Amino acid sequence: MFDIVQARLRSLLSGGRLLRFGTVGLVGTTIDFAVLITLVERWELPLELAKIIAVETAIVVMFVLNERWTFAQWGDDGLRSVLERLATSNTVRLGGLTVATVVLSILVRVFGVPYLLANAVGIACGFVVNFLAESYFTWSVHE
């Protein structure tokens, strides 16, 4: 059992995948912040609604980058396969979105943390959920 877990962890961390995923995450974080700031400051949308729109925008961009760079050797080509991975990615990233949004909301509403700092903390928490879920469910790197 320990050997299986160890092999899967090696697979997840091999070939610079975590570094590439993190780099893509930085791009997504930049997009998330830009959209969030615009929607909250300029359009005055409610914080949680703005967060959901911001993160969905970032998810689509990150999917494309991960598909072409981070996990390029995983998954079949073809429009149907790519669309299935996009749907899976969106579904599994709901976990990361949930974590990021709950952390953001709690830090702002309960602890009075400025929303941009709270957003960064939420994104960091969601990163772990996203990396594991994307690796396992979307691109099946464990197989």
Disulfide bonds with the S-S distance in Angstrom:
none
